[in-house]
């Protein structure tokens, strides 16, 4: 039953029989057979079928909710028993909002040093994708904003406060400024992160609160792309303080004030007890390195 539920979760996540089979490292006929056997065991149709996957039935959606709980508990049980015999091991998948990527090594380096048999996979994700990935068991944890948009039922460990800087070319007239207001920033040729990023929604709100109209000449879902445009001297960017601290020598980071806003960023995981042993260790490490 557990194996069938794992295949069902993969199908619900991938929404494609071939990709789900590949994710589970089985053949497509094997996966299709497992789903049909699960339907027979439960006595309901779980999947709308046509020439391709067409979605979950209402019964399928409810089964998915149960499957996530059952499979999550089964994985935790297997890992806990393995840890009792051999110590912590395995892989943790962590989604990280792009603006937190510059600081993630604060957490991961000491964690990996303390747990040499645990591997980490770090994935750049939006805050919405992180919550969805944790809910669907695609991610074990996430580093995201804690105080801006609803998180639902998750365990939270605050890590640091994100503050904002205007990044300009060193040749810009603005480079001599010690600070600049949100209202002033709005009149400049801005390049900003795309609207699916919570950082962009935060920036938009602060600009609107300053009485400004938000207009970005350039949008990108990569901070590297923003920096590349700033380096030309034609654009400026609003970036997180930690990214600004990593900029090249040819750029200047100016504090944005009135107000000098900040938002709390931290590690989150599903509100499920017990957690996987490796995930518990990661949460403990986050509490040790927190800068708030």
C-alpha positions in Angstrom: 0.0 0.0 0.0 2.8 2.5 0.9 4.5 2.0 -2.5 1.2 2.5 -4.3 0.5 5.7 -2.3 4.0 7.0 -3.2 3.3 6.4 -6.9 -0.1 8.1 -6.5 1.6 11.2 -4.9 4.1 11.3 -7.7 1.3 11.2 -10.3 -0.6 14.0 -8.5 2.5 16.1 -8.3 3.8 15.5 -11.9 0.3 15.5 -13.5 1.7 13.2 -16.1 2.0 9.4 -16.1 5.3 9.3 -17.9 7.0 11.9 -15.7 5.6 10.3 -12.6 6.9 6.9 -13.6 10.3 8.5 -14.3 10.3 10.2 -10.9 9.5 6.8 -9.2 12.1 5.0 -11.4 9.5 2.5 -12.6 8.0 1.9 -16.0 4.8 3.7 -17.0 2.8 0.4 -17.2 4.0 -0.4 -13.6 2.8 2.9 -12.3 -0.5 2.7 -14.1 -1.1 -0.7 -12.8 -0.3 0.4 -9.2 -2.8 3.3 -9.5 -5.5 0.9 -10.7 -4.8 -1.5 -7.9 -5.0 1.3 -5.4 -8.4 2.3 -6.9 -9.6 -1.3 -6.5 -8.4 -1.5 -2.9 -10.1 1.8 -2.0 -13.2 1.1 -4.1 -13.2 4.5 -5.8 -11.9 6.2 -9.0 -8.9 8.4 -8.1 -7.9 9.8 -11.5 -9.8 11.2 -14.5 -8.3 9.4 -17.5 -8.4 10.2 -21.2 -5.6 10.1 -23.7 -3.6 11.7 -20.9 -3.8 12.6 -17.2 -6.8 14.9 -16.7 -6.7 15.5 -12.9 -7.8 13.9 -9.7 -11.4 13.1 -8.9 -12.8 14.5 -5.6 -12.1 11.1 -4.0 -8.6 11.3 -5.5 -8.0 14.7 -3.9 -9.1 13.4 -0.5 -6.9 10.3 -1.0 -4.0 12.5 -1.8 -4.4 14.4 1.5 -4.3 11.1 3.3 -1.5 9.7 1.2 0.8 12.7 2.1 0.2 12.0 5.8 0.7 8.2 5.6 3.8 8.4 3.3 5.3 11.2 5.3 5.0 9.1 8.5 6.3 6.0 6.8 9.4 7.9 5.5 10.0 9.3 9.0 9.7 5.8 10.5 12.2 4.3 8.0 14.7 7.1 8.6 14.4 6.9 12.4 15.1 3.2 12.4 18.0 3.7 10.0 19.4 6.5 12.2 19.2 4.2 15.3 21.4 1.7 13.5 23.8 3.9 11.5 23.3 7.5 12.6 21.8 10.4 10.5 21.9 9.9 6.7 19.9 10.6 3.6 19.0 13.7 1.7 17.1 16.9 2.6 15.5 19.0 -0.2 15.3 22.7 0.8 13.5 25.4 -1.1 15.0 28.8 -0.7 13.6 32.2 -1.8 16.1 33.8 -4.1 16.9 36.8 -1.8 18.0 34.3 1.0 20.4 32.4 -1.2 23.4 34.6 -0.2 23.0 33.6 3.4 22.1 29.9 3.1 25.7 28.8 3.7 25.4 30.2 7.3 23.0 27.3 7.9 24.2 24.5 5.6 27.9 24.6 6.2 27.8 23.9 10.0 24.9 21.4 9.5 26.9 19.4 6.9 30.0 19.5 9.1 28.0 18.1 12.0 26.2 15.5 9.9 28.7 14.1 7.3 26.3 11.4 6.0 23.4 13.8 5.2 23.3 15.5 1.8 21.4 18.6 0.9 19.7 19.7 -2.3 19.1 23.5 -2.4 16.4 24.7 -4.8 15.6 28.3 -5.7 11.8 28.7 -5.3 9.2 31.4 -4.7 7.6 31.5 -1.3 4.4 30.0 -2.8 6.3 27.2 -4.4 8.0 26.4 -1.1 4.7 26.1 0.8 3.3 23.9 -2.0 6.4 21.7 -2.2 6.4 21.1 1.6 2.7 20.2 1.5 3.2 17.8 -1.4 6.3 16.2 0.1 8.5 17.5 -2.7 10.4 19.6 -0.2 11.5 18.8 3.3 11.9 22.4 4.4 12.1 25.9 3.1 13.7 29.3 3.8 11.2 32.0 3.3 9.5 35.1 4.7 7.8 34.6 8.1 5.9 37.8 8.7 4.5 39.0 5.4 2.0 36.5 3.9 0.1 33.6 5.5 2.1 30.4 6.0 -0.5 28.1 7.3 0.4 25.2 9.7 4.2 25.1 9.7 7.0 25.0 12.3 9.1 28.2 12.1 12.6 29.1 13.1 13.5 32.8 12.5 16.9 33.3 10.9 17.5 36.9 10.1 15.8 40.2 9.1 15.9 41.2 5.4 16.6 44.9 4.8 16.6 46.7 1.5 19.2 48.7 -0.4 19.3 50.6 -3.7 22.0 49.1 -5.9 23.6 51.6 -8.3 26.6 51.8 -10.5 29.7 53.4 -8.8 29.7 56.1 -11.6 26.1 57.1 -10.8 25.4 60.5 -9.2 23.5 58.6 -6.6 26.7 56.7 -5.5 27.6 59.6 -3.1 24.3 59.3 -1.2 24.3 57.9 2.3 20.6 57.1 2.2 17.6 57.5 -0.1 13.8 57.4 0.5 11.3 55.0 -1.0 9.6 57.9 -2.7 12.8 59.0 -4.4 13.6 55.5 -5.5 10.2 55.2 -7.4 11.3 57.9 -9.9 14.4 56.0 -11.0 14.8 53.5 -13.9 14.2 50.4 -11.8 14.9 46.8 -12.5 13.1 44.5 -10.1 12.3 40.9 -9.4 9.2 39.5 -11.1 5.7 39.7 -9.5 5.6 36.0 -8.5 8.4 36.7 -6.0 7.3 37.8 -2.5 10.3 40.2 -2.4 8.7 42.1 -5.3 5.3 42.2 -3.6 7.1 43.6 -0.5 8.9 46.2 -2.5 5.7 47.2 -4.3 3.9 47.7 -1.0 6.6 50.0 0.4 6.7 52.1 -2.8 2.9 52.4 -2.8 2.9 53.3 0.9 5.4 56.1 0.1 2.8 57.5 -2.4 4.7 56.3 -5.5 3.6 54.5 -8.7 5.5 51.3 -9.2 7.1 50.9 -12.6 10.0 48.5 -13.4 11.7 49.1 -16.7 13.2 45.6 -16.4 11.9 42.5 -14.6 13.7 39.3 -13.9 13.4 36.2 -11.7 17.2 36.2 -11.1 19.1 38.6 -8.9 22.1 38.0 -11.2 20.2 39.5 -14.1 19.3 42.6 -12.0 23.0 43.1 -11.0 24.1 42.8 -14.6 21.7 45.6 -15.6 22.8 47.8 -12.8 26.5 47.4 -13.9 25.6 49.1 -17.2 24.9 52.3 -15.3 21.5 52.6 -17.0 19.4 51.0 -14.3 19.2 50.7 -10.5 17.8 47.8 -8.5 16.2 47.3 -5.0 17.9 44.3 -3.5 18.1 42.6 -0.1 20.9 43.9 2.1 22.8 40.6 2.0 22.8 40.5 -1.7 24.0 44.1 -1.8 26.9 43.1 0.6 28.1 40.6 -2.1 28.1 43.1 -5.0 31.2 43.9 -7.1 33.5 46.8 -6.5 31.9 48.8 -9.3 28.6 49.1 -7.5 27.3 51.0 -4.5 24.5 49.9 -2.1 22.5 52.8 -0.5 20.2 52.2 2.5 16.5 52.9 1.6 14.8 54.8 4.4 11.5 56.5 5.3 10.9 53.8 6.5 14.0 51.6 6.8 11.8 48.5 6.4 12.7 44.9 7.3 11.0 41.5 7.1 11.7 38.3 9.0 13.1 35.3 7.1 13.4 31.8 8.5 13.3 28.1 8.1 10.0 26.3 7.9 8.9 22.7 7.8 5.6 20.9 8.0 3.9 20.9 11.4 4.2 17.2 11.8 5.5 15.3 14.8 7.8 13.5 14.8 10.0 15.0 12.0 12.5 13.0 10.1 15.7 12.8 12.3 17.8 14.7 9.7 15.1 17.5 9.5 15.1 17.7 13.3 18.8 18.2 13.2 18.4 21.0 10.6 15.9 22.8 12.7 18.2 22.6 15.7 21.1 24.0 13.6 18.9 26.8 12.5 18.2 27.8 16.1 21.9 27.9 16.8 22.9 30.1 13.8 19.9 32.5 13.9 20.8 36.1 13.8 17.6 37.5 15.4 
